[in-house]
Amino acid sequence: MRFHIGEISFHTKKKTEILDMTQDVGRIVKESGVKDGLVNLWAPHATAALAVNEHDLDLWEDILSAMRKLVPVEADYRHNAKYGSIPHEQNAHAHILNCMIKPDVTVPLHDGKMQLGTWQSILFIELDGPRSRSISVQIMGE
């Protein structure tokens, strides 16, 4: 079994946004030379998440809108109260959403290609930006 480790570093531009990371992950998969196995992605951030879904900007706005309705940015959160008026610490909503979405994704790899469905893409979901972010990519297989 072979292992290959890579990292994708980037900057987000908005408080909440969705970025398609599929091509970046694909480049690391190609570099690895692994043909069959698993691609594990990990976002080492408490206020961001990863998901697999469609690359559709309207859908992304729908997802972000639904998140704001489910877990409003401004609410009576104890986490926020601890930090008073420090703007970048008013992020309890982002921590809550991270627990609901999760910071990892695993994609099967066959014949050197990620086995994503026709409409699936790997999405990074920023919940408390703008910030410097990264995704750890681990590829395991033959």
C-alpha positions in Angstrom: 0.0 0.0 0.0 1.2 3.5 -0.9 0.5 6.8 0.9 0.7 10.3 -0.5 0.2 13.4 1.5 -0.6 16.9 0.0 -2.0 20.2 1.1 -4.1 22.9 -0.5 -3.7 26.4 0.9 -5.9 29.3 0.0 -7.6 32.4 1.3 -11.4 32.9 1.5 -12.9 36.2 0.7 -16.3 36.3 2.5 -17.9 35.6 5.9 -19.6 32.5 4.4 -18.8 31.1 1.0 -18.4 27.8 -0.9 -15.4 27.0 -3.0 -15.0 24.0 -5.4 -11.8 22.2 -4.6 -12.2 19.3 -7.0 -9.5 20.3 -9.5 -7.0 21.1 -6.7 -7.6 17.7 -5.2 -7.5 16.0 -8.6 -4.0 17.5 -9.2 -2.7 15.9 -5.9 -4.3 12.6 -6.9 -2.5 12.7 -10.2 0.8 13.5 -8.5 0.4 10.6 -6.1 0.4 7.9 -8.8 -2.1 5.9 -6.8 -4.6 4.2 -9.0 -7.0 2.4 -6.6 -7.7 3.4 -3.0 -9.1 6.3 -1.0 -8.7 10.0 -1.0 -9.2 11.4 2.5 -9.7 15.2 2.9 -9.5 17.0 6.2 -10.1 20.7 6.9 -8.1 21.5 10.1 -10.5 24.3 11.1 -13.2 24.6 13.7 -15.2 27.1 11.6 -15.1 25.5 8.2 -16.3 22.3 6.6 -16.1 20.0 3.6 -18.9 18.4 1.6 -19.6 16.7 -1.7 -22.4 18.3 -3.7 -23.2 19.9 -7.0 -21.2 22.7 -8.5 -24.0 25.2 -9.0 -23.7 28.8 -7.7 -27.4 29.2 -7.2 -27.5 26.0 -5.1 -24.5 27.3 -3.1 -26.5 30.4 -2.3 -29.4 28.3 -1.3 -27.2 26.2 1.0 -25.7 29.3 2.6 -29.2 30.8 3.0 -30.5 27.6 4.6 -27.6 27.6 7.0 -28.2 31.1 8.1 -31.9 30.2 8.7 -31.0 27.1 10.7 -28.2 28.6 12.7 -28.3 32.5 12.5 -25.1 34.4 12.7 -26.5 36.7 15.3 -28.2 35.0 18.2 -27.8 34.7 22.0 -24.8 32.4 22.0 -22.8 31.9 25.2 -19.6 31.4 23.2 -20.0 34.9 21.7 -20.7 36.5 25.0 -17.4 35.3 26.4 -15.5 37.5 23.9 -17.6 40.7 24.2 -17.4 42.8 21.1 -14.3 41.2 19.4 -15.7 40.8 15.9 -13.7 37.7 14.8 -14.8 35.9 17.9 -18.5 36.3 17.3 -18.5 32.9 15.5 -20.6 30.4 17.6 -22.8 29.9 14.5 -19.7 28.7 12.6 -18.7 26.2 15.3 -22.3 24.8 15.4 -22.5 24.4 11.6 -19.1 22.7 11.6 -20.6 20.0 13.9 -23.5 19.6 11.5 -21.5 19.4 8.2 -18.2 18.0 9.4 -14.6 18.8 8.4 -13.8 15.6 6.4 -14.7 13.8 3.2 -13.5 10.5 1.8 -13.8 9.7 -1.9 -13.0 6.3 -3.5 -10.3 6.2 -6.1 -10.4 3.8 -9.1 -8.1 3.7 -12.1 -6.5 7.0 -11.0 -9.8 8.9 -10.9 -12.0 10.0 -8.0 -15.3 8.2 -8.1 -17.5 11.3 -7.9 -20.9 11.1 -9.4 -21.8 13.1 -12.5 -22.9 16.2 -10.6 -20.6 15.8 -7.5 -17.8 18.2 -6.6 -15.7 18.5 -3.5 -16.7 21.7 -1.7 -15.0 23.7 1.0 -17.5 25.6 3.1 -16.2 28.8 4.8 -18.3 29.6 7.9 -16.3 32.4 9.5 -14.1 34.2 6.9 -12.3 35.7 5.4 -9.4 33.7 6.5 -6.3 31.7 5.4 -7.4 28.1 5.1 -6.0 24.7 4.1 -7.1 21.2 3.3 -5.0 18.2 4.1 -5.1 15.5 1.4 -4.1 11.9 2.2 -4.2 9.3 -0.6 -3.9 5.6 0.3 -3.9 2.7 -2.1 -2.1 0.8 -4.8 
